[in-house]
Amino acid sequence: MSATPKLADAGPAHVAIIMDGNGRWAESRGLTRSDGHREGLKATRRAVEFFANRGVQALTIFAFSSENWQRPRGEVDALFDLFVSAIEAELPELSEKGICLRFIGERADFPQPLQQRMAEAEAATAANEVMTLVVALGYGGRWDILQAAQRWLRDSAGGAPDPERFEDYLSTTGLPPVDMLIRTGGEKRISNFLLWQSAYAELFFLDTLWPDVTEQDLLGTLETYLKRQRRFGQTPHQAEARDA
């Protein structure tokens, strides 16, 4: 891809994506759901490159939710194998491009080889500063808020939580709030993803299944985002004065 100008200050600092539609993409072609997940990895590469080239600080992708444990065991095991191989395959290029890899979610029940690869990848890319790629595995927004509250209570001895300090206990500590949340696959819900972090996110719902998402699809959502007025509870006139 040719060099792309970085976004102005109005662009999103943190983009989140619910990558929906891998299974349906595969089934419509007579393939296995695992084939769909492998094809979806290509779209993930496109999205990482697209947003990194535009100066986005953080990209968070929903790879495996806390609810996905309910899926057939064979599909879950195949996903874990794919995660391990994907980390090993993608790590050299992520490092070369200066992308920091970070995982959020409950890891305790993951296979030990996957946990090891995750920790190794985080350590290997920790100093990279071009963009942070956050992979949500075993993640749920309610889990995130609950674990943050539990840790807060242990540290604060029951003191009243301050919203800004409370964010330090979320799994996304150190990252900006989500500005732009994209869901593919035609569903119009956020499915327990980054509930606290997306309080004022601009939402985009695409009918395109994740493996078919192109750079033009992402560009279209970005262009629409840049046309929206983000008011954060203010009146339109107040927002215009703030952004002037």
Secondary structure, DSSP 8 states (H G I E B T S, - for coil): --------TTS-SEEEEE---HHHHHHTTT--HHHHHHHHHHHHHHHHHHHHTTT-SEEEEEEEEGGGGGS-HHHHHHHHHHHHHHHHHHHHHHHHTTEEEEEES--TTS-HHHHHHHHHHHHHHTT--SEEEEEEEEE-HHHHHHHHHHHHHHHHTT----HHHHGGGSTTTTS----EEEE-TT----TTSSTTTTTT-EEEE--S-GGG--HHHHHHHHHHHHHS---TTS-HHHHHHHH-
